Amino acid sequence: MFSLLNNLDFVYFKKFKYCSYAPKVPKCAPGTDGVSSLSDLLAEKLVRVTLWIVSTFILFTNSMVLWRRIFASTNQMSPLSLVITNLAAADLLMGIYLLVIGSQDIRLRGVYKDFAHSWTSSWLCTATGMIAMVSSEASVLILLLISAERFLLIASPLKHHSSLSLKAALGSVLSIWLFTVVVAIIPVVHWRHTVRFYGSNGLCFPLHIDEPYFAGWQYSAFVFIGLNLAGLIGIGVMYTAVFLSIWKTRKATTITVPDSDFALRFFFIFLTNASCWIPIIVLKIMAFLHIKFTGELYGWLAVFVIPVNSAVNPILYTFTAPNYRSMLQHFRLNCKKMMNQGIFFLNVSVE
C-alpha cells in the first residue's frame, strides 16, 4: 500500500496492526499492541520464556499420558481410559499451538514488521488458531462427557446406570472431535474473503478482547462465552450432585473407593477449568461494555491462562491416580535400591 512512497519516513495509524501494511516505512506508530512490537512477534521477554516453559510442560506431560495409556498398558483400554486418552490428545494440541507461536517468534525475531502481514494472513496462522480452538473446546466437552458419566454412575446408582460402554465412549469422543473441528472451520469459510478471523494479531487466537466488535465477534462470543459457560455450568451442576451423593451415602453406599477418588480428582479439574474460563468470559463481557484492557493482557491470556488447563489436567487425572502413585513409588524404591547397591560396591572397591 505504501510501497510507492519511497521518501516516507514516518507513519501513524490508529492501531498497531496497520503498521504491517507499511513494512518499508522506517518508523511507524503505535509501535506495539501489547503482544507484538515492530521487531518481535512476542514483545515481552517474560512472555517468551513463559510460553516455552508452558509448552514444554504440556507436550511432555500429555505425551507421557498418551504413551502410558496407548503403548505401555498391558490391559485392554477401558471406555474411561479411552476418554481420558482423548482428553490428553486435546491438551497436547494446545502445546503444539504454543510451539508454533514460539517458533514463529524465533524465526521473525528482529524483523517482525516486515513479515507481520504475511504471517497473520497465512494459512499457517489460520491452522494454528484452529488447533488452539479445537484444543480448548474439545477439552471442555470431554470433561463434560466425563462429568455426565460420573454423575450417572455415582449420583444415581439406584437407577442401575452402567458404566459407559466402549462403543458409546468411542462414538461420544468422535462426535466431540467432529463438532469442535466444524466449530473451528466455520469462521474460516464464512469470512474467507473479508477478514482474518484467526489473524487479528500475531497470536492467531480469536479472543478479540482488544477489539470486541471485530468482524466475527458474534461467533467468538458464541464459542468463548456461550459454549464454555454452558459447559462449565453443566460440569459444575453434575459434580455438585456427585459430591452430595457421596456425602449422603458415605457410610452405606454402593460407590467404590476408586469411583469416589476419581470424582474428587475431577472436581479439582473442574476448578482449574473454571479458574481459566471464568476470567475469559468475564473479560469478554467487560470488553463488550467498552471497558479497555492493555494489550499485554491478551498475550498472557493466550500464553498462560488458557493453556493452564492443558498443563494441569494430566497431573490431576493421571499422575495422581492410585496406579500411577504406586508405579512412581515402586520406581523410587528401585532407584534407592540401585543407589544403595552402587554405594556398597564402591565401598568394597575402595577397601
PyMOL commands that set and color helices and strands:
alter all, ss='L'
color gray80, all
select helices_A, chain A and resi 16-21+45-72+79-107+112-120+123-155+157-159+166-190+217-248+257-288+295-305+308-319+322-350
alter helices_A, ss='H'
color red, helices_A
select strands_A, chain A and resi 10-12+27-29
alter strands_A, ss='S'
color yellow, strands_A
deselect
rebuild
show_as cartoon
